[in-house]
């Protein structure tokens, strides 16, 4: 009996941690599907990029602190009318059951834009998520330790346009 309890104590946390989040499920559902564009940049590649001599040591340090960047967009206009990333995540209970804090939300007609982040302490965030639902579906996930002052530099380094966040 003690062995069974010990095995459960070891295996159960691994099973819980291995479960995919609604965001992961959404990426998996639409990745490599016709009409969608997906971009996955691994932490390893970001680490390599941080070693490239750019003359900006802060950019290199920032890139090396990231675990990955994922982008999912809908390119097909007809699909954009049928799909809503925001509503899919909401249906899965993502917005009620997570550690993310809403940084900004914009709602206009049937379109919702929501920036979310996890607090990492010391004024930094550990993950950043941009969800756009409606006619311009997009999902951008940046994982790792992020200084909010550097978000513009991160998006510029990987050529993602999310507005003027660079200070």
C-alpha positions as CSV (number, residue, x, y, z in Angstrom):
1,X,0.0,0.0,0.0
2,X,2.9,2.4,0.8
3,X,4.4,1.7,-2.6
4,X,1.1,2.6,-4.3
5,X,0.8,5.8,-2.4
6,X,4.5,6.7,-3.2
7,X,4.0,5.9,-6.9
8,X,0.8,8.1,-7.0
9,X,2.6,10.9,-5.2
10,X,5.4,10.8,-7.8
11,X,3.2,10.3,-11.0
12,X,0.2,12.5,-10.2
13,X,2.1,15.8,-10.3
14,X,3.6,14.9,-13.6
15,X,0.2,14.1,-15.1
16,X,-1.2,17.4,-13.8
17,X,1.7,19.4,-15.2
18,X,1.5,17.6,-18.6
19,X,-2.1,18.7,-19.2
20,X,-2.4,21.2,-22.0
21,X,-3.9,24.6,-21.4
22,X,-6.7,25.9,-23.6
23,X,-4.2,28.1,-25.3
24,X,-2.0,25.1,-26.2
25,X,-5.0,23.2,-27.4
26,X,-6.0,26.2,-29.7
27,X,-2.5,26.3,-31.2
28,X,-2.5,22.5,-31.7
29,X,-6.0,22.6,-33.2
30,X,-5.2,25.1,-36.0
31,X,-1.4,24.5,-36.5
32,X,-0.6,23.4,-40.0
33,X,-4.2,23.8,-41.2
34,X,-5.0,25.5,-44.5
35,X,-6.0,29.2,-44.0
36,X,-3.9,29.6,-40.9
37,X,-0.4,30.9,-40.3
38,X,1.5,29.6,-37.3
39,X,4.9,30.7,-36.1
40,X,6.8,28.9,-33.3
41,X,10.1,30.3,-32.2
42,X,11.8,28.0,-29.6
43,X,13.7,29.3,-26.6
44,X,16.8,27.6,-28.0
45,X,16.6,29.7,-31.2
46,X,16.0,32.8,-29.1
47,X,19.1,31.9,-27.1
48,X,21.1,31.6,-30.4
49,X,19.7,35.0,-31.5
50,X,20.8,36.5,-28.3
51,X,24.4,35.6,-29.1
52,X,24.3,37.4,-32.4
53,X,26.3,40.6,-32.3
54,X,23.8,43.4,-32.7
55,X,25.4,46.1,-30.7
56,X,22.4,46.0,-28.3
57,X,23.4,43.9,-25.2
58,X,20.1,44.6,-23.6
59,X,18.3,42.9,-26.5
60,X,20.5,39.9,-26.3
61,X,19.9,39.5,-22.6
62,X,16.2,39.9,-23.1
63,X,16.0,37.3,-25.8
64,X,17.9,34.8,-23.8
65,X,15.3,35.2,-20.9
66,X,12.5,34.0,-23.2
67,X,11.3,30.4,-23.4
68,X,9.5,30.8,-26.7
69,X,7.2,32.8,-28.9
70,X,4.1,31.4,-30.7
71,X,1.9,33.2,-33.2
72,X,-1.4,32.0,-34.7
73,X,-3.4,34.0,-37.2
74,X,-6.2,33.3,-39.6
75,X,-5.4,34.3,-43.2
76,X,-8.6,33.1,-44.9
77,X,-11.4,35.7,-44.7
78,X,-14.2,33.0,-44.8
79,X,-12.6,31.2,-41.9
80,X,-12.2,34.4,-40.0
81,X,-16.0,34.8,-40.1
82,X,-16.6,31.2,-38.8
83,X,-13.9,31.2,-36.0
84,X,-13.4,33.3,-33.0
85,X,-10.3,32.6,-30.9
86,X,-11.5,34.7,-28.0
87,X,-14.9,32.8,-27.8
88,X,-13.1,29.4,-28.1
89,X,-10.9,30.3,-25.1
90,X,-13.8,31.7,-23.2
91,X,-15.8,28.5,-23.8
92,X,-13.0,26.4,-22.4
93,X,-13.0,28.6,-19.2
94,X,-9.6,30.0,-19.9
95,X,-10.4,33.6,-18.8
96,X,-11.9,32.5,-15.5
97,X,-9.4,29.7,-14.5
98,X,-5.9,30.9,-15.0
99,X,-3.1,33.0,-13.4
100,X,-3.2,35.7,-16.0
101,X,-4.1,39.3,-15.2
102,X,-5.8,41.4,-17.8
103,X,-3.5,44.3,-18.8
104,X,-5.8,45.7,-21.5
105,X,-9.1,44.9,-23.2
106,X,-10.7,46.5,-26.2
107,X,-14.2,45.5,-27.3
108,X,-15.6,46.9,-30.5
109,X,-18.7,45.4,-32.2
110,X,-18.0,41.6,-32.4
111,X,-14.2,42.0,-32.0
112,X,-12.4,41.6,-28.7
113,X,-8.7,42.3,-28.1
114,X,-7.2,41.2,-24.7
115,X,-3.7,41.5,-23.4
116,X,-3.0,39.2,-20.5
117,X,0.1,38.6,-18.4
118,X,1.3,36.5,-15.4
119,X,3.1,38.4,-12.6
120,X,6.7,37.3,-12.0
121,X,7.4,39.8,-9.3
122,X,9.8,42.8,-9.3
123,X,7.7,44.5,-11.9
124,X,8.3,41.8,-14.5
125,X,5.9,39.3,-16.1
126,X,6.5,35.6,-16.8
127,X,4.2,35.2,-19.8
128,X,2.4,37.6,-22.1
129,X,-0.6,36.7,-24.2
130,X,-2.5,38.6,-26.8
131,X,-5.9,37.3,-27.9
132,X,-7.8,38.8,-30.8
133,X,-11.2,37.4,-31.6
134,X,-13.7,38.4,-34.3
135,X,-12.9,39.4,-37.8
136,X,-9.1,39.5,-37.2
137,X,-8.3,36.4,-35.2
138,X,-4.8,36.3,-33.8
139,X,-3.1,34.7,-30.8
140,X,0.4,35.7,-29.7
141,X,2.0,33.9,-26.7
142,X,5.4,35.0,-25.4
143,X,6.7,32.9,-22.5
144,X,9.6,33.7,-20.3
145,X,10.6,36.5,-17.9
146,X,9.7,39.8,-19.6
147,X,10.3,43.4,-18.5
148,X,7.3,45.3,-19.8
149,X,9.6,48.1,-20.9
150,X,11.1,45.7,-23.4
151,X,8.0,44.4,-25.1
152,X,8.5,46.6,-28.1
153,X,12.0,45.4,-28.5
154,X,10.9,41.7,-28.4
155,X,8.2,42.2,-31.0
156,X,10.6,44.2,-33.2
157,X,13.3,41.5,-32.9
158,X,10.9,38.8,-34.1
159,X,9.0,41.2,-36.5
160,X,5.6,41.1,-34.8
161,X,3.6,44.3,-35.0
162,X,1.6,44.9,-31.8
163,X,1.8,48.7,-31.7
164,X,4.3,51.2,-30.2
165,X,5.4,49.6,-26.9
166,X,9.0,50.5,-27.2
167,X,10.2,53.2,-24.8
